[in-house]
Amino acid sequence: MVILLLRCGADPSLIDGEGYCSIHLAVLFQHLPIIAYLIAKGQSIDTTDMNGMTPLMLSANRIIGMEPTSFILKLNPSVHAVDKIERNTALHWAVKSGNVNAVDLLLEAGSSLDAQNGKGETPLDIARQTRNRLATHILMNEMQAKSTRSYRLLKSLHKYEISLIALVIVSIIGAIGYILDLDTDSWLLKGMLLALVTAGSQLFTRFVDDRSQKYLPAIFFMSSLFWAFMTWFVCFLPNGAHSTIQIPFFLSMLSLLYFFYKTWRSDPGYIKSSEQETKQTIISLAEAGCLDPRMFCSSCLVKKPLRSMHCHACNCCVARFDQHCIWIGQCIGAGNHCYFLPFLASLLVVGHWMIGATSVYWAEQCTTTIQKDGLWDFLGEVIICSPWILYIFLIICSFTIWASLMLIVQIYQIAFLGLTTQERISLQVQNRHSQHQVSLRKTPFNRGCMQNLSDFFRCRCFGLIKHDPVDWTKQFHGVFHASMMRNAHTV
């Protein structure tokens, strides 16, 4: 109806009896598609009502929750604008109404903590007057963070934050192994030292900001690989077998690091759009009646291609989205999926070699055996023989088990289903809650085992099989090659 009225010449800037124009009413009634359409048609996001309130101020003051404040902030409104009567900013209004979610969003968007209204009050003053403890806590934390960021030393440290985090995690992993390997019979001493390291690591994580915390698992993974390599170099290489066994391990480690880097640094297929393209997309989708979450991402303000999905960890839409891998700190999508499989295979080889080398080390260094002394005596001897080796062995075992299971699932999905992890899980969930079962094998993306592998790795097989290049960042319609349509089924 809004589209029809605008086509017939309706003026969206007209003010009603309460002083609101159309965009203010769309905000108050939380009609996000209408907000997007009005902005795309030329309505200003900073349009004020009769009292000088912008849509952002109305949302922060009148609507408790994330939306539509989060959506409005993506349209680049002014967070420093003030109303005519009380001279409050959007942050003032959010604190005044107790809208803690909006307070978080506005601080993240760069709202000023020092802004004063007509009475000379800052947002923190209002939070204290209203006795809103949570808002006061958030604003106080932001003020402390802002003050620490003003120091030159801390600014320089923030610049190299990831490197410092990596150094600390490497030290923590090494310290735990060193404590376990101490030549002392006092488990009380070891326990106290481990408690100190644990407390120190917990204290350290409090100083890591939210943006860097998502990289902690990936840094832990690389730190574990570092100590695994050092264990090989110090313990296994000097007493190891012939170079024909040692060289493959070294090459596998290099391969693992290479494919880790390629998976991490390659663009997974982020969907990008300019401001003009965004407005045109909103208008075309709205007028076609398709401005809904299936076709349009309200977080990225982009038209969603086929097989894409919004990753909440990266806050971006990814083409042919497979998963967000925490051990790499990156999404797995159309751009880097082909590197993810060799990464898993390399990790599998390195893991199995370390497990085999550890077994040989125990057989040579430990005096007991399972056959002669039983399992429990052998385990006790292993712990006493070298706690460090056991410590690294357990870490590598956990990553090897993960890589084995992940590689099997990935090969099955790619070769026999032609699906991503996200698509397979979505179909399985759909089948559980639907009377009409959808076969995982009968989808438009399954073209047979060999053709699926050829399309995935973008390679040919002596001219017998040719891959069809598809740019999944721009594939918006279900128009596939004729060979794909033979097995077509609704996904």
Summary of the structure (lengths in Angstrom):
residues: 491
radius of gyration: 28.9
end to end distance: 31.3
largest distance: 92.8
contacts: 1457
relative contact order: 0.06
helix: 58%
strand: 4%
